[in-house]
Amino acid sequence: MRPHPLQRLDARLLLTAGVLGAFAVTAAGAPLPRIAVREGRFVEKDTGRAVAPVGFNYIRLRPRWHGTFAPGRYDADRADAMLADLRRGGFNAVRVFLDPAPKDGLALDAGAPGLSPTYLANVLDFLARATKHRVYVVPSLLMLPPTKEYNELVGRERRQFGHGNEMYFDDGFVRAKARFVADFLAAVKARDAALLPTVLACELDNETHFLASGEPFSRAEGTFQWGGAAYDLARSADCQKLADEAVVRWADACVDAARTVDPDAMVTVNVFTFAAVGRSGPGRLREDKTSDKRFPARPLALTRTKLAYLDIHFYPFDDKTLDRDLASIELLELRAAAGKAGKPLIMGEFGAFRKAWPTLEQAAAAMKAHVARVRGLGFAGWLYWTYDTDEQPFLWNARSGKGEVLESLREALEATHVRK
């Protein structure tokens, strides 16, 4: 693959032919204050008042995949009750996943034109309810829906919505992803521009990563020509530099596309740590031995992008897990670079696995301590996995039992609040 430099993205955005108006959407309350990032802090754009995005991941699962907004499955009343509970508890943010799959997700069918108006109507209803309850939403725009328009940008018909390393290296995939981000924001704006401030930030995917088992990293020797430079695939340092340059270009293209629709839009990327997949850190692709073929986008590289902030996921399994995670993401260098770039760091996922914390009392205490430590490291906010996903019995959700974890997080909230 030898991609040519990206040309300026087409400003004409794919809307769903005005069909959103055919679906009822809950009336929103007064618009939320727009959140911006200034000097490395989250603030209300108009007042400068400091804020901290703190809350939960809200996930409904259908068999094998996300079903939060699936046509015929979206539970508006349950979502509304969750948002009301967050507001009562003092939480202000919720993260949700937008399913790219055909039929049950954003694609009407594989190869069909446009995004699903029914699915989008459910998302817009959720945004309106979140506005009413004064809760910000972080939508994770998973992968790439296999619509006719995105397939044309990719240059071939795609029946599936998954991706590998081509998402970052191939011009067509970069264009399609950027168009997807713009299309989503355009759909929100077309329905009600007052909902745009409720979107705290668009996430470009869930846990952005590369595959060591995919091209070009699956080749342990030879030279790879990309972006006008040559990379020696036998050298871990070259492999890491290649991944860094690709993900920076990808992220910046998506930010540029988002801002053609909403100049104030914030865009972010989230990652797991190198240690979470058995790796010691960046730049050791050939040396590290692990059965997990994934390796994350390097947080230090992401500080060079136009992204508003960075989201890093930490799941504690014992009192040493976080130390390994922090070492693997170059924490000292990362904090310095993020500070210089004015990008806050948040922990957008953390949770309590039952195998690590067998009782709710243990889990609640561990999560409260985990939040305190991460907050002490300078992270500006956090989102717990999950609010009430009973579909994942191997994790304690915040509503498990009598809500012991939820109560511990309410107690942690006081220490997390940012004051002027």
VOGU-3710 file (C-alpha; in Angstrom, 3 decimals, decimal comma):
1> mrphplqrld> 0,000/0,000/0,000  1,414/3,372/-1,023  -1,136/6,012/-0,084  -0,944/9,392/-1,702  -1,206/12,491/0,494  -4,789/13,122/1,510  -6,588/15,740/-0,459  -9,012/18,139/1,225  -12,091/16,272/2,429  -15,286/16,797/0,469
11> arllltagvl> -17,341/19,301/2,470  -20,602/17,841/1,156  -21,868/15,656/3,951  -24,004/12,568/3,638  -27,255/13,190/5,482  -30,052/10,682/5,657  -32,175/12,442/3,052  -34,150/14,364/5,638  -35,821/11,205/6,889  -34,946/11,932/10,511
21> gafavtaaga> -37,929/14,200/10,638  -40,191/11,172/10,215  -39,278/9,858/13,670  -40,305/11,334/16,987  -37,494/12,548/19,186  -37,939/13,550/22,811  -37,969/17,292/23,294  -34,705/18,422/24,834  -34,337/20,931/27,607  -32,278/24,100/27,366
31> plpriavreg> -28,941/23,485/25,621  -26,091/22,395/27,834  -23,129/24,754/28,203  -20,544/23,977/25,573  -17,461/22,312/27,039  -14,035/23,222/25,676  -10,422/22,505/26,579  -8,262/25,420/27,599  -4,724/25,188/28,946  -5,148/21,521/29,610
41> rfvekdtgra> -8,453/21,826/31,497  -12,087/21,125/30,710  -14,084/24,335/31,056  -17,429/25,779/30,082  -16,612/27,694/26,934  -18,610/30,828/27,785  -17,894/31,134/31,516  -14,501/29,473/31,900  -15,847/27,472/34,837  -13,823/24,301/35,359
51> vapvgfnyir> -15,627/20,988/34,970  -14,654/17,345/35,282  -16,316/14,682/33,070  -17,299/12,025/35,605  -19,804/9,221/35,145  -20,373/5,830/33,564  -20,421/3,717/30,455  -24,008/2,836/29,562  -24,095/-0,401/27,573  -26,942/-2,648/26,476
61> lrprwhgtfa> -25,813/-5,818/24,733  -27,660/-7,882/22,194  -26,166/-11,293/21,418  -22,477/-10,812/20,564  -22,646/-7,047/20,052  -23,872/-3,636/21,209  -27,625/-3,137/21,221  -28,141/0,116/23,126  -29,779/1,889/20,186  -30,810/-1,091/18,054
71> pgrydadrad> -34,194/-0,666/16,339  -36,794/-2,514/18,361  -34,417/-2,889/21,329  -33,745/0,670/22,461  -35,235/1,076/25,946  -35,904/4,793/26,250  -37,463/4,531/29,710  -34,485/2,622/31,129  -32,085/5,118/29,567  -34,067/8,016/31,002
81> amladlrrgg> -34,040/6,481/34,484  -30,263/6,017/34,255  -29,719/9,628/33,205  -31,936/10,859/36,030  -29,960/8,754/38,511  -26,683/10,207/37,258  -28,031/13,715/37,705  -29,205/12,977/41,252  -25,806/11,543/42,134  -23,889/14,543/40,833
91> fnavrvfldp> -22,430/12,734/37,806  -22,325/14,613/34,518  -21,168/12,273/31,728  -22,064/8,997/30,056  -20,272/7,067/27,329  -22,216/5,043/24,744  -21,331/2,895/21,739  -22,761/3,367/18,239  -23,031/-0,002/16,525  -21,855/0,061/12,860
101> apkdglalda> -23,413/-3,315/12,008  -26,024/-3,841/9,274  -29,715/-4,060/10,271  -29,322/-3,692/14,035  -26,856/-0,827/13,784  -26,069/2,296/11,795  -26,103/0,527/8,427  -29,533/-0,298/7,029  -27,937/-3,259/5,275  -24,496/-4,068/3,944
111> gapglsptyl> -24,007/-1,880/0,881  -27,239/0,083/1,381  -27,130/3,865/0,952  -27,053/6,152/3,944  -27,144/5,633/7,669  -30,160/4,053/9,329  -32,720/6,767/10,171  -34,349/4,543/12,795  -31,072/3,921/14,589  -30,137/7,610/14,415
121> anvldflara> -33,547/8,580/15,802  -32,863/6,431/18,865  -29,481/8,083/19,350  -31,033/11,529/18,983  -33,731/10,627/21,487  -30,998/9,647/23,942  -29,162/12,943/23,352  -32,371/14,879/23,978  -32,986/12,993/27,231  -29,386/13,573/28,283
131> tkhrvyvvps> -29,833/17,288/27,608  -32,962/17,331/29,753  -31,066/15,681/32,623  -27,945/17,874/32,109  -25,658/14,963/31,310  -22,985/15,074/28,595  -22,625/12,165/26,151  -19,466/10,656/24,667  -20,489/8,559/21,624  -17,928/5,987/20,518
141> llmlpptkey> -18,125/5,704/16,725  -17,150/2,090/16,322  -15,271/0,955/13,215  -16,996/1,831/9,923  -20,573/1,068/8,818  -20,516/-0,827/5,471  -22,759/1,665/3,657  -22,705/2,281/-0,080  -21,045/5,671/0,350  -18,272/4,477/2,649
151> nelvgrerrq> -17,645/1,452/0,444  -17,185/3,787/-2,503  -14,641/5,825/-0,558  -12,819/2,657/0,476  -12,856/1,549/-3,145  -14,517/-1,839/-2,765  -17,675/-3,414/-1,414  -17,400/-4,352/2,221  -20,032/-6,660/3,663  -18,562/-6,488/7,169
161> fghgnemyfd> -17,952/-3,538/9,447  -14,653/-4,614/11,053  -11,236/-3,382/10,104  -7,562/-4,020/10,552  -4,513/-1,880/10,048  -5,821/-0,631/6,716  -8,056/1,797/8,627  -4,968/3,855/9,403  -2,760/3,275/6,356  -5,170/3,319/3,423
171> dgfvrakarf> -6,365/6,676/2,059  -9,814/5,346/1,271  -10,386/4,070/4,792  -9,128/7,327/6,302  -11,509/9,308/4,106  -14,421/7,028/4,936  -13,833/7,226/8,682  -13,540/10,994/8,552  -16,758/11,155/6,539  -18,478/8,902/9,101
181> vadflaavka> -17,592/11,284/11,938  -18,832/14,274/9,946  -22,023/12,465/8,927  -22,892/11,653/12,528  -22,458/15,250/13,668  -24,366/16,480/10,610  -27,285/14,204/11,515  -27,357/15,656/15,038  -27,144/19,198/13,683  -29,865/18,592/11,094
191> rdaallptvl> -32,278/17,375/13,753  -31,491/20,014/16,398  -28,272/22,012/16,537  -28,977/22,634/20,217  -28,019/18,999/20,845  -24,452/19,483/19,610  -23,146/20,790/22,977  -24,493/17,623/24,646  -21,918/15,653/22,636  -18,938/16,152/24,909
201> aceldnethf> -16,662/14,587/22,295  -16,810/12,056/19,487  -14,599/9,038/20,084  -13,065/7,705/16,882  -13,325/4,068/17,963  -13,110/1,894/21,035  -9,575/1,221/22,234  -7,745/2,252/19,073  -5,091/-0,317/18,245  -3,075/-2,038/15,547
211> lasgepfsra> -2,718/-5,738/14,826  0,757/-7,254/14,940  -0,684/-10,118/12,898  -1,828/-7,807/10,089  -0,018/-6,032/7,275  2,498/-4,517/7,365  3,537/-5,589/10,881  3,077/-9,282/10,146  6,189/-9,023/7,974  9,243/-9,238/10,224
221> egtfqwggaa> 11,686/-8,169/7,528  11,860/-5,968/4,483  11,126/-2,317/3,852  7,686/-0,716/3,875  7,211/2,475/1,876  4,519/4,759/3,263  3,900/8,488/3,309  7,122/9,259/1,489  9,316/7,406/3,985  10,814/3,933/4,255
231> ydlarsadcq> 10,437/1,782/7,358  12,514/-1,269/8,239  9,985/-3,853/9,428  12,644/-5,847/11,247  13,258/-2,932/13,612  10,768/-2,357/16,423  11,608/1,338/16,506  10,656/1,718/12,833  7,443/-0,260/13,338  6,468/2,008/16,218
241> kladeavvrw> 7,286/5,157/14,267  5,170/3,876/11,372  2,205/3,219/13,667  2,636/6,633/15,294  2,656/8,524/11,994  -0,356/6,611/10,680  -2,566/7,118/13,715  -1,691/10,830/13,905  -2,709/11,341/10,270  -5,927/9,349/10,785
251> adacvdaart> -6,919/11,256/13,911  -6,223/14,675/12,401  -8,256/13,875/9,269  -11,225/12,971/11,471  -10,880/16,123/13,573  -10,777/18,262/10,436  -13,920/16,558/9,114  -15,783/17,015/12,397  -15,026/20,718/12,433  -16,490/21,246/8,968
261> vdpdamvtvn> -19,835/20,484/10,623  -19,277/21,848/14,120  -16,284/24,168/14,561  -16,461/23,639/18,329  -16,568/19,840/18,157  -14,174/17,946/20,379  -12,773/14,630/19,143  -10,860/12,078/21,182  -9,204/8,668/21,035  -9,124/6,065/23,789
271> vftfaavgrs> -6,611/3,246/24,252  -5,834/0,332/26,525  -2,276/0,149/27,838  0,571/-1,887/26,389  0,704/-3,874/29,623  -2,986/-4,778/29,291  -2,100/-6,927/26,258  1,098/-8,367/27,667  3,506/-5,826/26,221  6,179/-3,880/28,049
281> gpgrlredkt> 5,694/-0,644/26,154  6,004/1,054/22,760  8,850/0,301/20,388  9,214/-3,370/21,365  6,976/-5,092/18,840  9,616/-7,668/17,856  10,963/-8,219/21,378  7,737/-8,619/23,385  6,197/-12,086/23,337  2,450/-12,238/23,934
291> sdkrfparpl> -0,472/-14,236/22,612  -2,474/-11,026/22,159  -1,858/-9,714/18,652  -3,036/-6,196/19,430  -0,933/-3,215/20,391  -2,427/0,165/21,233  -1,984/3,491/19,573  0,824/5,144/21,504  -0,571/7,826/23,837  2,630/9,873/23,559
301> altrtklayl> 2,161/10,061/19,775  -1,461/11,132/20,195  -0,351/14,261/22,022  0,867/15,499/18,605  -2,633/15,398/17,117  -5,522/17,854/16,950  -7,484/15,710/19,413  -8,981/17,643/22,324  -8,023/15,149/25,049  -6,845/11,562/25,525
311> dihfypfddk> -8,643/8,680/27,216  -6,668/5,792/28,727  -8,268/2,681/30,213  -7,022/1,125/33,452  -8,571/-2,033/34,936  -7,039/-2,891/38,332  -6,660/-6,604/39,111  -4,405/-6,139/42,141  -2,366/-3,415/43,812  0,384/-3,685/41,175
321> tldrdlasie> -1,676/-3,615/37,967  -1,749/0,152/37,694  2,012/0,458/38,157  2,586/-1,887/35,209  0,046/0,002/33,104  1,573/3,376/33,865  5,109/2,240/33,086  3,995/0,791/29,752  2,452/4,076/28,552  5,499/6,210/29,395
331> llelraaagk> 3,554/8,142/32,043  6,180/10,768/32,896  6,837/11,627/29,257  3,120/11,438/28,470  2,099/13,851/31,198  4,797/16,306/30,164  3,822/16,144/26,474  0,089/16,325/27,218  0,658/19,307/29,468  2,706/21,084/26,811
341> agkplimgef> 0,029/20,329/24,204  -2,768/21,424/26,542  -4,539/18,055/26,393  -6,228/16,682/29,521  -6,113/12,967/30,287  -9,131/11,013/31,473  -9,785/7,390/32,442  -12,755/6,508/30,238  -12,936/2,885/31,373  -12,174/1,130/34,627
351> gafrkawptl> -14,072/-1,599/36,362  -14,149/-4,431/38,860  -13,776/-7,981/37,605  -15,338/-10,486/39,983  -12,353/-12,816/39,745  -10,186/-10,023/41,162  -12,705/-8,671/43,669  -14,975/-11,561/44,757  -17,325/-9,486/46,937  -19,099/-6,218/46,342
361> eqaaaamkah> -17,529/-4,757/49,471  -14,053/-5,506/48,098  -14,964/-4,136/44,677  -16,424/-0,922/46,062  -13,371/-0,232/48,204  -10,968/-1,069/45,366  -12,730/1,207/42,868  -12,812/4,124/45,297  -9,083/3,730/45,954  -8,367/3,344/42,229
371> varvrglgfa> -10,178/6,579/41,410  -8,296/8,412/44,138  -4,942/7,236/42,852  -5,645/8,001/39,192  -7,027/11,385/40,140  -3,826/12,017/42,095  -1,840/11,317/38,930  -3,524/14,287/37,271  -6,313/12,612/35,314  -9,157/15,075/34,846
381> gwlywtydtd> -12,128/12,709/34,845  -13,351/9,116/34,817  -16,117/6,875/33,512  -16,878/3,569/35,228  -17,542/0,343/33,293  -20,543/0,017/33,576  -23,661/1,605/35,051  -25,939/-1,459/34,890  -24,787/-3,945/32,241  -26,145/-7,142/33,789
391> eqpflwnars> -25,373/-8,804/30,461  -21,737/-9,005/31,656  -21,925/-11,159/34,806  -18,137/-11,382/35,153  -17,945/-7,687/36,129  -19,532/-5,811/38,992  -21,576/-2,972/37,545  -22,433/0,116/39,561  -25,975/-1,129/40,261  -24,925/-4,643/41,283
401> gkgevleslr> -26,339/-5,795/44,607  -27,568/-2,777/46,522  -25,462/-0,366/44,511  -22,375/-0,611/46,694  -20,028/0,357/43,861  -22,256/3,264/42,861  -22,225/4,559/46,418  -18,435/4,276/46,641  -18,123/6,252/43,405  -20,459/8,913/44,750
411> ealeathvrk> -18,080/9,238/47,687  -15,111/9,404/45,308  -16,884/12,102/43,312  -16,363/14,723/45,973  -12,600/14,374/45,688  -12,824/14,349/41,873  -14,784/17,554/41,491  -12,794/20,367/39,933  -13,248/23,720/41,615  -12,480/27,152/40,248
//
